[in-house]
Amino acid sequence: MIKVGIIGVGGISQVAHIPNFQKIENVKVEAICDINEEKLNYVAEKFNIPKKFTDWEKMIEENLDAVVICSPNVYHAIQAIKSMENGKHVLCEKPICLTVEEAENIFKTVEKTKKVFMGAFPRRFLGETIILKKLVEDGFFGEIYYLKASYLRRRGIPGLGTWFTSKKLAGGGPMMDVGVHMIDMVLYIAGLTEPKIVFGSTFEKFKDKAVDGGWPPIDTRKGDKPIGKMEVEDLATGFVKFSNGAVLFVEASWAGNSEVGLKGSLFGTKAGAQLPDPIESKNPVRIYAETNGVISDIIPEIPKMDSYFEEVKHFIECIIEGKEPITKKEEIISVVKIIEGIYKSAEKNQPIEY
Ligand SMILES: NC(=O)c1ccc[n+]([C@@H]2O[C@H](COP(=O)([O-])OP(=O)(O)OC[C@H]3O[C@@H](n4cnc5c(N)ncnc54)[C@H](O)[C@@H]3O)[C@@H](O)[C@H]2O)c1
């Protein structure tokens, strides 16, 4: 039996991780921790979880195999490091941490403790990611030299006034929160790491007309007391040049007068691809190819995957089989570098070189 403890039992824990771990044979959600006691009691009762803690440092001393970190972003690195030092495998929510220094410390601890450390990037388990990654590895796209990643909302700030909009607790706004998903997805598909130059800008144009976007789901917010302000950007954009000359353009917003949705593109020397928003079923993944000299579009059949379930299943397999997790050190550090670089560049008004 693999015993799991979860730190932070808000939206992502209640909607995805707890029910998904409870579907896997020989896995038990043994303990949960949250500083909000009303929510802690509600979740423990709803999901029948035996042990409850308000102090995560106490929970990680328990007899657990793994800790899942679903707390506000600022705590991820310290909770991951201390959990591994206490002999626990770790699944850590995105954004893995706030700075490159924190990311390096996490991986020093992985090397020292030999524990499984996996980043929670569910988009890696989507059908389109799996199919495109395989085609990239088979050389179908040739050399990939330009990538686009976009996650835009028209009006939708998560938990307005909660930790999500606190600079100290979240570390940043939409680029940290949702841009991270698309950056990780396109870089993973393209097999690209080593960002060298990052240039970014952030905007705060919707502070006075900010609208709560409904995440975390209202029924998961028991006892939350949003008292904070909107201290982070509502839109961020970045331009990244990699050591091999490839370029990424990324944009992420919680509010803006723009089209909405998640999109990605890959431009390769032999073929390219467009990743449309998965909820737009009429707009499939499209591969821009050339077949026997004829410019042609290919619409691949994409398998439907339950990406959040596949994510936790992979984590458990890594623990049981001693496999290396899908999220590699260089990949995680590259994504953290890009986001850190965008914020630093926006603040200093100059490109950041790594
Ligand atoms: N992978 C995804 O698709 C996805 C989706 C949503 C959120 N997330 C990530 O998951 C994390 C949690 O997000 P959420 O939407 O569940 O937020 P949430 O606000 O619903 O839940 C966070 C919980 O952490 C608790 N908490 C705060 N400080 C704590 C502490 N020191 N110790 C223990 N608990 C503490 C809060 O009381 C709250 O219940 C964030 O890092 C977020 O970026 C990932």
The ligand as an ORCA input file, in Angstrom:
! r2SCAN-3c Opt
* xyz 0 1
  N      -2.151     21.389    -12.538
  C      -3.233     22.126    -12.656
  O      -3.951     22.075    -13.653
  C      -3.577     23.055    -11.525
  C      -4.861     23.594    -11.448
  C      -5.145     24.433    -10.369
  C      -4.187     24.730     -9.421
  N      -2.930     24.213     -9.538
  C      -1.870     24.542     -8.565
  O      -2.185     23.895     -7.334
  C      -1.849     24.726     -6.235
  C      -3.103     24.965     -5.411
  O      -4.080     25.609     -6.221
  P      -5.649     25.498     -5.907
  O      -6.328     25.965     -7.120
  O      -5.959     24.165     -5.367
  O      -5.748     26.633     -4.771
  P      -6.721     26.696     -3.510
  O      -6.633     28.065     -2.958
  O      -8.052     26.147     -3.858
  O      -6.027     25.671     -2.488
  C      -4.829     25.944     -1.814
  C      -5.011     25.475     -0.381
  O      -3.770     25.581      0.318
  C      -4.060     25.962      1.653
  N      -2.858     26.526      2.264
  C      -2.378     27.785      2.219
  N      -1.231     27.870      2.895
  C      -0.969     26.642      3.380
  C       0.084     26.104      4.176
  N       1.111     26.841      4.563
  N       0.021     24.791      4.497
  C      -1.018     24.025      4.092
  N      -2.041     24.481      3.346
  C      -2.000     25.770      2.991
  C      -5.207     26.962      1.502
  O      -5.915     27.131      2.710
  C      -6.032     26.314      0.406
  O      -7.036     25.481      0.934
  C      -1.254     26.006     -6.839
  O       0.137     25.934     -6.850
  C      -1.786     26.019     -8.264
  O      -0.916     26.674     -9.169
  C      -2.641     23.382    -10.553
*
